[in-house]
Amino acid sequence: MAVFMLAYATADALLPAGVEQRMTTILCAAGTPMTLRSAGLAVACVDLGLWPSSSVQSGSASITAIAGDPVMCVAGAGIGRAESIKRLAAALLAQDLQLLPSCEGTYCALAADLSRGTATVVVDKLAVRPVYVGTHQGVVYAATALWMLERLADLPKQCDWRGITEVSAFGYALADRTSYLGIEALPPGTALVCGGGRTRTVNYWDWRRPAGMAAPASAKDAVECIESAFHRAVDDRLGKENEALAFLSGGMDSRYIASRLRQQGVQLNTLNFAPEGSADLAFGRMAATAMGARHFEFGAGDAPFAQRKSDAIAAWRQQRTDEGSARAQDLRVLWSGDGGSVVLGHVYLNDDIVAAARTGGLDAAATLIQRHNKYQVSPRMFTGKYRELAAVPLLGIREELQRCAALEPGRAAHLFFVLNDQRRHLVQHFEHVHELGFDLHLPFFDGRLMQAVFACPVELLVGHRLYNRLFERLPFGLGQVPWQAYPGHEPCPVQHDGALRRQWSDGWFDAATDRKKRIALATAMRSQLRSSAFPAQVLSRLDLSLALQLTRWGVRDYSYLATGAQPFIRASGIARATS
């Protein structure tokens, strides 16, 4: 796993003096950087050492850095990560993009040839592993994490209030926007090609083009096609490994992965970090027992989700090391079910939205998507001049749906979630991967699996319908072990203990812990409201203060306003500090 930064001077521009030293200083937070510099090109990268084979290759005048797992396929089958990286590096150094459509994994990559003054940066078909790009005074900067560009003084930061509002409403900015004007995320399926004093963005893959696999003849054929594609996605990532570490929640996605790993004879270690008393914890334990996995639970405490995940991994490693395991420290790429609910379960979509897209048009579908998923920001947190920002989420949904207008309307509605929620789902992981000490196998983002899904009529998959049919075919009796189902989706057909706390209906934590967290959030925001970095021109200090005081008194819960304000406070503070 590599992280990298690039600076490239276009015609009539010069690299700022010392820019490579500044990039090196920034990347020191991730490890010991490797750097190269020519008259118009500077590169810095770090191999985090999380994957079994090297992620960085360098020569006297060239360097390649690969983040993640390209999963290059020949005749439909993966050729292994080491060989994939070797072929991908050679192609990108030659600025040959013809191999990219055969890469089905989640990755991004940089290849720079200083002797020719060229560089190529590429993201995977969905841009799950992001690259951020900004330009200032004729110099193009790129990095694998936004925090790197935030710390680079050569690139000014000016708040994009629309992008920040989208982060507040959705948890991420839509399309290619970020929280800053002039800094964008490289679009899915694209390469940034630098050479001859100019740059160009080349699109090598586009999910919005209505083409691909033939539609299955029946629902049974659809199940078999998707199951086959999923098995290939797991098998090609597994390679010849005989031991694996995987998350195993009480839901469907992680179980589907774990079942295939066990079916392939892998010695499987599973982790569950759900709180005590939750169905998530209980069902994960039952599934692990059914398939004979070595299971580890981390149920205590009330730390946030991301922190619990890291704490669970650290606790598992310590326990296995204490037990004398020789491999506990080596298993640093975990199998994760991220993305399964969107691509296979069609979560956030429902029959009403599909019907609206088909009969009322995509604008009608946009309204239902916003209402069903509560993609909103409250006007009350803005000052009068900026209350029009409350209209941004619906505008963004409409624009994104129109970009998919060439597709069947129901599939266009699904693709909205794929190209936004699915694409940005792991942004925070990649922002902090250098600190976490682990990376992820992500089979649900496999391009072949997504193509198989997109070939099916959308109504077959809405509400986890086809997913439940897939679970009827699970080995080890796992289809008879209960799992958590989303409210409004096809229920789990297996009887289970109704007293267990359900994640989406009852909350992940118990009610007392949730209330404690809301009050703590409201209390912590008091210092932000008094800070000189608070964006008072956009957010109403008075209204937020009153709302959060009512939350602390227990009169009414306005903690959602504190959560919604955080992207504005963070971005404006960074912009002010670096302007």
C-alpha positions in Angstrom: 0.0 0.0 0.0 1.5 3.3 -1.1 0.6 6.9 -0.5 2.0 9.6 -2.9 2.1 13.2 -3.9 2.9 14.8 -7.3 3.7 18.3 -8.5 3.9 18.9 -12.3 4.6 22.2 -14.0 2.7 22.9 -17.2 4.1 25.0 -20.0 5.3 28.5 -19.0 5.2 27.5 -15.3 7.9 26.6 -12.8 7.8 24.3 -9.9 7.9 26.3 -6.7 11.3 26.2 -5.1 11.5 23.6 -2.4 8.2 22.0 -3.2 9.7 18.5 -3.1 11.0 19.1 0.4 7.6 20.3 1.5 5.9 17.2 0.1 8.6 15.1 1.8 7.9 16.8 5.1 4.1 16.2 4.7 4.6 12.5 3.9 6.9 11.9 6.9 3.7 11.5 8.8 3.3 8.2 6.9 6.8 6.9 6.9 10.1 7.5 5.2 9.4 9.1 1.7 11.1 8.3 -1.5 11.5 11.4 -3.8 12.4 12.3 -7.3 12.7 15.7 -8.9 13.3 17.1 -12.3 12.9 20.6 -13.7 9.2 20.3 -14.0 8.2 17.3 -12.0 8.5 16.3 -8.3 7.2 13.1 -6.7 7.2 11.8 -3.1 5.8 8.5 -2.0 5.8 6.0 0.9 5.2 2.3 0.9 3.3 1.6 4.1 4.3 -2.1 3.9 0.8 -3.4 4.5 0.5 -5.7 1.5 2.6 -8.9 1.0 4.3 -7.6 -2.2 6.0 -4.2 -2.7 3.9 -1.3 -3.7 6.7 1.0 -4.8 9.2 0.4 -7.6 12.0 3.0 -8.3 14.9 3.5 -10.6 17.4 6.2 -11.1 14.9 8.3 -13.1 11.6 6.6 -12.6 9.2 5.6 -9.9 5.8 3.9 -9.6 3.6 3.7 -6.6 0.4 1.6 -6.3 -2.2 2.0 -3.6 -4.4 -1.1 -3.1 -5.0 -4.1 -5.3 -5.3 -3.7 -9.1 -6.6 -7.3 -9.7 -5.5 -7.3 -13.3 -7.4 -10.0 -15.2 -6.3 -12.2 -18.2 -9.1 -14.2 -19.8 -11.4 -13.1 -17.0 -9.1 -14.4 -14.2 -6.8 -12.5 -11.8 -3.1 -12.9 -12.3 -2.0 -12.0 -8.7 -1.1 -8.7 -7.1 2.7 -8.9 -7.7 2.3 -9.6 -11.5 -0.5 -7.1 -11.7 1.6 -4.4 -10.3 4.5 -5.2 -12.5 2.4 -5.0 -15.7 0.5 -1.9 -14.5 3.7 -0.1 -13.6 5.3 -0.8 -17.1 2.2 0.3 -18.9 1.8 3.6 -16.9 5.5 4.5 -17.3 4.9 4.2 -21.1 1.6 6.1 -20.7 -0.2 3.2 -22.3 -3.7 3.0 -20.8 -5.0 0.0 -22.8 -4.6 -2.4 -19.8 -6.7 -0.3 -17.4 -10.1 -1.8 -18.4 -8.8 -5.2 -17.4 -8.0 -4.0 -13.8 -11.0 -5.0 -11.6 -9.7 -4.1 -8.2 -9.7 -1.0 -6.0 -6.5 0.9 -6.5 -4.9 4.1 -7.5 -1.4 4.5 -9.0 1.3 7.0 -10.0 4.1 6.4 -12.5 6.7 9.1 -13.2 9.6 9.0 -15.7 11.9 12.0 -15.1 14.0 11.3 -18.1 11.0 12.0 -20.3 9.4 14.5 -18.0 6.1 12.5 -17.9 3.8 11.3 -15.1 0.5 9.3 -15.1 -1.9 9.1 -12.2 -4.8 6.7 -12.4 -7.8 5.7 -10.2 -9.9 2.5 -10.4 -13.1 2.1 -12.3 -15.1 3.6 -9.4 -12.4 5.8 -7.9 -12.9 4.0 -4.5 -9.2 4.7 -3.7 -9.2 8.5 -4.4 -6.7 10.9 -5.9 -7.2 14.6 -5.3 -6.0 17.1 -7.9 -5.6 20.9 -7.6 -3.9 23.5 -9.8 -2.3 26.8 -8.9 -0.3 29.1 -11.1 0.2 26.5 -13.8 1.3 23.7 -11.4 -0.8 20.6 -11.0 -0.7 18.9 -7.6 -2.1 15.4 -6.9 -2.2 13.3 -3.7 -3.9 10.1 -2.4 -5.4 11.9 0.6 -7.0 15.3 1.0 -5.0 16.0 4.2 -1.8 16.1 2.2 -3.0 18.9 -0.1 -4.5 20.7 2.9 -1.0 20.8 4.4 0.7 21.9 1.2 1.1 25.7 1.4 1.8 25.9 -2.4 -1.9 25.2 -3.1 -4.3 27.8 -1.7 -7.5 26.5 0.1 -10.7 28.4 -0.4 -13.9 27.0 0.9 -16.5 25.6 -1.6 -19.7 26.1 0.4 -21.6 23.9 -2.0 -19.2 21.0 -1.6 -19.1 21.5 2.2 -22.9 21.5 2.3 -23.0 18.2 0.5 -20.5 16.7 3.0 -22.9 17.9 5.7 -26.0 16.3 4.0 -24.6 13.1 2.5 -21.3 12.5 4.4 -19.4 13.3 1.2 -19.4 15.8 -1.7 -21.2 14.7 -4.8 -19.6 14.3 -8.3 -15.9 15.3 -8.2 -16.3 18.2 -5.7 -14.4 18.5 -2.4 -14.7 21.1 0.4 -12.3 23.4 -1.5 -12.6 25.3 -4.7 -10.0 24.3 -7.2 -9.4 20.8 -5.6 -11.3 17.9 -7.1 -11.4 14.2 -6.8 -10.2 12.4 -10.0 -13.4 11.0 -11.6 -14.0 7.2 -11.7 -12.3 5.3 -14.5 -9.9 8.1 -15.4 -6.2 8.8 -15.8 -4.4 12.1 -15.4 -1.7 12.2 -18.1 1.1 14.7 -17.7 3.8 15.4 -20.4 5.0 17.9 -22.9 4.1 20.8 -20.6 0.4 19.9 -20.5 -2.0 17.6 -18.7 -5.1 15.8 -19.9 -7.7 13.6 -18.2 -8.5 10.4 -20.1 -11.6 8.5 -19.4 -11.0 4.7 -19.8 -14.2 3.5 -18.2 -17.7 5.0 -17.7 -20.5 3.2 -15.8 -23.1 5.6 -17.3 -22.8 4.2 -20.8 -25.6 1.7 -21.3 -23.5 -1.2 -22.4 -22.0 -4.4 -20.9 -23.2 -7.9 -20.1 -26.3 -9.4 -21.6 -29.3 -9.4 -19.3 -30.0 -12.8 -17.5 -32.9 -14.8 -18.9 -34.4 -15.5 -15.5 -34.1 -14.7 -11.8 -32.3 -18.0 -11.3 -29.8 -17.1 -14.0 -29.2 -13.8 -12.3 -28.5 -15.4 -9.0 -26.0 -17.8 -10.6 -24.3 -15.1 -12.6 -23.9 -12.8 -9.6 -22.7 -15.7 -7.4 -20.1 -16.7 -10.0 -18.9 -13.1 -10.3 -18.7 -12.7 -6.5 -16.7 -16.0 -6.2 -14.2 -14.8 -8.8 -13.9 -11.5 -6.9 -13.0 -13.2 -3.7 -10.8 -16.0 -5.2 -8.7 -13.6 -7.3 -7.9 -11.5 -4.2 -7.2 -14.5 -2.1 -4.7 -16.1 -4.4 -2.6 -18.7 -2.7 -3.1 -17.4 0.9 -4.1 -20.1 3.4 -5.0 -17.8 6.3 -7.1 -14.7 6.4 -8.4 -12.1 8.8 -12.0 -10.8 8.1 -14.6 -8.6 9.8 -17.7 -10.6 10.6 -20.7 -8.6 11.7 -24.3 -9.8 12.1 -25.2 -8.6 8.7 -25.0 -10.1 5.2 -22.0 -8.6 3.5 -19.2 -9.8 5.7 -20.8 -13.2 6.1 -21.0 -13.6 2.3 -17.2 -13.0 2.1 -16.3 -15.2 5.1 -18.4 -18.1 3.7 -16.5 -18.1 0.5 -13.1 -17.9 2.3 -14.0 -20.9 4.4 -15.4 -22.7 1.4 -11.9 -22.3 -0.2 -10.3 -24.0 2.8 -8.8 -20.9 4.4 -8.0 -20.8 8.1 -10.2 -17.9 9.0 -9.9 -15.4 11.8 -13.0 -13.2 12.3 -13.5 -10.0 14.2 -16.7 -8.4 15.5 -16.6 -5.1 17.4 -20.4 -4.5 17.8 -21.5 -3.4 21.3 -22.9 -5.8 23.9 -26.6 -6.6 23.7 -26.7 -6.0 19.9 -28.0 -8.4 17.3 -24.9 -7.5 15.3 -22.7 -9.1 18.0 -24.9 -12.2 18.6 -25.5 -13.0 15.0 -21.8 -12.6 14.1 -20.9 -15.1 16.8 -23.5 -17.6 15.6 -22.2 -17.3 12.0 -18.6 -17.8 13.1 -19.5 -20.9 15.0 -21.4 -22.4 12.0 -18.5 -22.0 9.7 -15.7 -23.0 12.1 -13.9 -19.6 12.2 -11.6 -18.5 15.0 -13.7 -15.7 16.3 -12.8 -12.6 18.3 -15.2 -10.1 19.9 -14.6 -6.6 21.1 -18.0 -5.7 22.5 -17.1 -3.4 25.5 -16.8 0.4 25.6 -18.6 3.2 23.8 -15.9 4.4 21.3 -17.1 5.6 17.9 -17.3 3.0 15.0 -14.0 3.8 13.4 -12.1 3.8 16.7 -13.7 0.5 17.8 -12.6 -1.1 14.5 -9.0 -0.1 15.1 -9.1 -1.0 18.8 -10.6 -4.5 17.9 -7.8 -5.2 15.4 -5.1 -4.1 17.9 -6.7 -6.3 20.7 -6.9 -9.3 18.4 -3.2 -8.9 17.4 -2.2 -8.7 21.0 -4.2 -11.8 22.0 -2.9 -13.9 19.1 0.7 -12.7 19.7 0.3 -13.7 23.4 -0.9 -17.1 22.3 2.3 -17.5 20.2 0.9 -16.9 16.7 3.6 -16.3 14.2 1.3 -14.6 11.7 -0.7 -12.2 13.8 1.5 -9.2 12.9 1.6 -10.2 9.2 -2.2 -10.2 8.5 -2.5 -6.5 7.8 -5.0 -6.6 4.9 -8.5 -7.5 6.3 -11.5 -8.7 4.3 -14.3 -6.2 4.6 -17.9 -6.3 3.4 -17.9 -2.5 2.6 -20.0 -1.8 -0.5 -22.2 -4.9 -0.4 -25.4 -3.3 0.7 -25.3 -0.7 -2.1 -24.3 -2.9 -5.0 -26.2 -6.1 -4.1 -28.8 -5.0 -1.5 -29.7 -1.7 -3.3 -30.0 0.0 0.0 -31.2 3.6 0.0 -33.3 2.7 -3.0 -36.9 1.4 -3.0 -39.8 0.5 -5.3 -41.4 4.0 -5.1 -38.2 5.7 -6.2 -37.8 3.2 -9.1 -41.4 3.7 -10.1 -41.0 7.5 -9.9 -37.9 7.4 -12.1 -39.7 5.4 -14.7 -43.0 7.3 -14.8 -42.4 10.7 -13.4 -38.8 11.3 -14.5 -35.5 11.6 -12.8 -36.4 14.9 -11.0 -39.3 13.1 -9.4 -37.0 10.3 -8.3 -34.5 12.9 -6.9 -37.2 14.3 -4.6 -38.0 10.8 -3.3 -34.3 9.9 -2.9 -33.8 13.0 -0.7 -37.0 12.4 1.4 -36.4 8.6 1.8 -32.8 9.0 2.9 -33.1 12.4 4.8 -30.4 14.0 2.7 -31.0 17.4 4.1 -29.4 20.2 5.9 -31.4 22.5 8.3 -31.8 26.1 7.1 -31.8 27.1 10.8 -28.0 26.6 11.2 -27.2 29.1 8.4 -27.1 32.9 8.5 -29.8 34.6 6.4 -27.5 35.2 3.4 -26.5 31.5 3.2 -29.9 29.8 3.9 -30.1 29.1 0.2 -27.5 26.4 0.8 -30.3 24.2 2.1 -31.4 23.7 -1.5 -28.0 22.3 -2.4 -28.6 18.6 -1.6 -31.7 18.2 -3.9 -29.9 20.2 -6.7 -27.0 17.8 -6.4 -29.1 14.7 -6.6 -30.9 16.0 -9.7 -27.7 16.9 -11.5 -26.2 13.5 -10.7 -29.3 11.6 -11.9 -29.3 13.6 -15.1 -25.7 12.5 -15.7 -27.1 8.9 -15.8 -30.0 9.8 -18.1 -28.8 7.5 -20.9 -29.5 4.4 -18.7 -32.8 2.7 -17.9 -34.4 5.1 -15.3 -34.5 2.5 -12.4 -30.8 1.6 -13.0 -30.0 5.3 -13.2 -31.5 5.8 -9.7 -29.3 3.0 -8.4 -26.2 4.3 -10.2 -26.6 7.6 -8.3 -25.8 5.7 -5.1 -23.0 3.7 -6.7 -21.2 6.7 -8.1 -21.5 8.7 -4.9 -22.2 6.8 -1.7 -20.4 3.6 -3.0 -17.5 5.5 -4.5 -16.9 7.7 -1.4 -17.7 5.0 1.2 -14.2 4.5 2.4 -12.8 8.0 2.0 -12.1 8.3 5.7 -10.2 5.0 5.8 -7.9 6.2 3.1 -7.4 9.5 4.8 -6.1 7.7 7.8 -4.6 4.5 6.4 -1.1 5.6 7.3 -2.1 5.7 11.0 -4.4 2.7 11.1 -1.8 0.1 10.2 -4.1 -2.1 8.1 -5.7 -2.0 4.6 -8.7 -3.8 3.1 -9.7 -6.5 0.6 -12.9 -5.2 -1.0 -14.5 -7.8 -3.3 -17.8 -6.0 -3.5 -16.2 -3.2 -5.5 -14.9 -5.7 -8.1 -15.7 -4.4 -11.6 -16.9 -7.8 -12.8 -19.4 -8.1 -10.0 -20.8 -4.6 -10.6 -21.2 -5.4 -14.3 -23.1 -8.6 -13.4 -25.4 -6.6 -11.1 -26.0 -3.8 -13.6 -27.0 -6.4 -16.3 -30.0 -7.4 -14.1 -33.3 -5.6 -13.9 -33.1 -3.3 -10.9 -36.4 -4.6 -9.3 -34.7 -8.0 -8.8 -32.3 -6.5 -6.4 -34.2 -3.7 -4.6 -34.8 -4.5 -1.0 -32.2 -7.2 -0.8 -34.5 -9.6 -2.8 -31.9 -11.3 -4.9 -29.4 -11.1 -2.0 -31.7 -13.2 0.1 -31.8 -15.8 -2.7 -28.0 -15.8 -2.7 -28.1 -16.6 1.0 -30.2 -19.7 0.4 -27.2 -21.1 -1.4 -24.6 -20.5 1.4 -22.5 -23.4 2.7 -22.1 -24.5 6.3 -25.8 -23.9 7.0 -25.2 -20.2 7.1 -28.5 -19.5 5.4 -30.2 -20.8 8.5 -28.3 -18.5 10.9 -30.2 -15.2 11.4 -28.9 -11.9 10.1 -29.8 -8.2 10.4 -32.1 -6.9 7.8 -32.7 -3.2 6.9 -36.1 -1.8 7.8 -38.4 -1.9 4.7 -36.2 -4.5 3.0 -37.0 -8.2 2.6 -36.8 -9.6 6.2 -34.5 -12.3 7.4 -36.6 -15.5 7.1 -34.8 -17.1 10.1 -36.4 -16.8 13.5 -34.3 -15.0 16.1 -34.3 -13.4 19.5 -36.5 -10.3 19.2 -35.0 -8.8 22.4 -31.7 -8.2 20.8 -31.0 -4.5 19.9 -31.3 -4.0 16.1 -28.8 -1.7 14.6 -31.1 0.4 12.3 -34.3 0.3 14.3 -33.0 0.6 17.9 -29.5 2.1 17.4 -26.1 0.5 17.5 -25.5 1.5 21.1 -28.1 1.4 23.9 -30.3 4.5 24.5 -28.4 5.7 27.5 -25.1 5.6 25.6 -26.6 7.4 22.6 -27.9 10.2 24.9 -24.5 10.5 26.6 -22.9 10.9 23.2 -25.3 13.5 22.0 -24.8 15.6 25.1 -21.0 15.3 24.8 -21.1 16.4 21.2 -23.2 19.5 22.1 -20.9 20.3 25.0 -17.7 19.9 22.9 -19.0 22.4 20.3 -19.1 25.3 22.8 -15.4 26.0 22.3 -15.9 25.8 18.5 -18.7 28.4 18.7 -16.3 30.8 20.5 -13.3 30.2 18.2 -12.1 32.9 15.8 -12.0 30.2 13.1 -15.8 29.7 13.4 -17.3 30.5 10.0 -19.8 33.1 11.3 -20.5 34.5 7.9 -22.1 31.1 7.0 -23.3 29.5 10.2 -25.5 31.2 12.8 -23.6 31.3 16.0 -26.7 32.4 18.0 -29.1 29.7 16.6 -26.5 26.9 17.0 -25.7 28.0 20.6 -29.4 28.0 21.6 -30.1 24.6 19.9 -27.1 23.0 21.5 -28.0 24.3 24.9 -31.5 22.8 24.6 -29.8 19.5 23.7 -27.6 19.7 26.8 -30.6 20.4 29.0 -32.4 17.4 27.5 -35.3 19.6 26.2 -34.9 18.4 22.6 -32.3 16.7 20.6 -30.6 19.2 18.2 -27.3 17.3 18.1 -27.8 16.8 14.4 -27.0 20.5 14.0 -23.7 20.1 15.7 -22.9 17.1 13.4 -24.0 19.1 10.3 -21.9 22.1 11.3 -18.6 20.1 11.6 -17.6 20.1 7.9 -18.0 23.9 7.7 -16.0 24.4 10.9 -13.2 22.1 9.8 -12.8 23.3 6.2 -13.0 27.0 7.1 -10.4 26.6 9.8 -8.0 24.9 7.3 -8.7 27.5 4.6 -8.0 30.3 7.1 -4.8 28.7 8.4 -3.4 28.1 4.9 -4.6 31.2 3.0 
